[in-house]
Amino acid sequence: PPSENVLRFRIETDVHLKRDSWVVARVDGDRPLSPVVGDQVHFDVLPLAITNPVFLDHDHNGQYDAPLSHGPHRVGDEDLLWP
């Protein structure tokens, strides 16, 4: 049966950074998703959620500075150029 209880999770933690960084959150469920996915007889599928990266601006310059420069995009032997 559908639940009428809302479960919210909030955590605060200190993150000690030496440079701009990023974090993701991952949540694993422990109750199978059947009957929507899986059937609990042949296989179970457990829920999994992952956020997009959250970029952290350590040096407060208003942007995320990646530790390595982004390399060129290649398609076959040709460079992918954007107008």
C-alpha positions as CSV (number, residue, x, y, z in Angstrom):
1,P,0.0,0.0,0.0
2,P,1.2,3.6,-0.6
3,S,2.7,5.3,2.3
4,E,1.4,8.6,3.6
5,N,4.6,9.1,5.6
6,V,7.3,11.3,4.1
7,L,10.9,10.3,4.9
8,R,13.4,13.1,4.5
9,F,17.1,12.8,5.0
10,R,19.3,15.7,6.0
11,I,22.9,15.6,7.0
12,E,25.5,18.3,7.5
13,T,29.2,17.5,7.5
14,D,32.4,19.5,7.1
15,V,34.3,18.8,3.9
16,H,38.0,19.8,4.0
17,L,39.2,20.8,0.5
18,K,42.6,21.8,-0.9
19,R,41.1,22.9,-4.3
20,D,37.8,23.1,-6.2
21,S,36.1,19.7,-6.0
22,W,32.9,17.9,-6.6
23,V,30.7,15.5,-4.7
24,V,27.8,13.2,-5.5
25,A,25.3,11.6,-3.2
26,R,24.3,7.9,-3.6
27,V,21.4,6.2,-1.9
28,D,20.8,2.4,-1.9
29,G,17.4,1.0,-1.0
30,D,16.9,-2.3,0.8
31,R,13.4,-3.2,-0.4
32,P,12.8,-4.8,-3.8
33,L,11.0,-2.8,-6.5
34,S,8.8,-5.7,-7.5
35,P,6.2,-6.0,-8.9
36,V,7.2,-3.0,-11.0
37,V,10.7,-4.3,-11.7
38,G,11.7,-7.9,-10.8
39,D,9.4,-10.6,-9.5
40,Q,11.0,-11.7,-6.2
41,V,11.1,-15.3,-7.5
42,H,13.7,-15.2,-10.3
43,F,15.4,-11.9,-9.4
44,D,15.1,-8.8,-7.2
45,V,16.0,-5.3,-8.2
46,L,16.9,-2.9,-5.4
47,P,16.5,0.9,-5.8
48,L,19.6,3.0,-6.4
49,A,19.8,6.8,-6.8
50,I,22.8,8.9,-7.7
51,T,22.8,12.7,-8.0
52,N,24.6,14.7,-10.6
53,P,27.8,16.2,-9.4
54,V,27.6,19.2,-7.0
55,F,30.6,21.4,-7.8
56,L,32.4,23.1,-4.9
57,D,34.2,26.4,-5.4
58,H,37.0,26.2,-2.8
59,D,38.9,29.4,-4.0
60,H,35.7,31.5,-4.2
61,N,36.4,32.8,-7.7
62,G,32.8,32.1,-8.8
63,Q,33.6,29.1,-11.0
64,Y,34.7,25.4,-10.8
65,D,38.3,25.0,-11.8
66,A,38.9,21.5,-12.9
67,P,42.3,20.0,-11.7
68,L,43.1,18.9,-15.3
69,S,42.3,20.7,-18.5
70,H,39.6,19.1,-20.7
71,G,41.1,17.4,-23.7
72,P,40.0,17.7,-27.3
73,H,37.0,15.8,-28.6
74,R,37.7,13.3,-31.3
75,V,35.4,11.6,-33.8
76,G,37.3,9.0,-35.7
77,D,40.4,10.7,-37.0
78,E,38.8,14.2,-37.2
79,D,38.6,16.8,-34.5
80,L,35.1,17.7,-33.6
81,L,34.8,21.4,-34.1
82,W,31.9,23.6,-33.0
83,P,31.1,26.8,-35.0
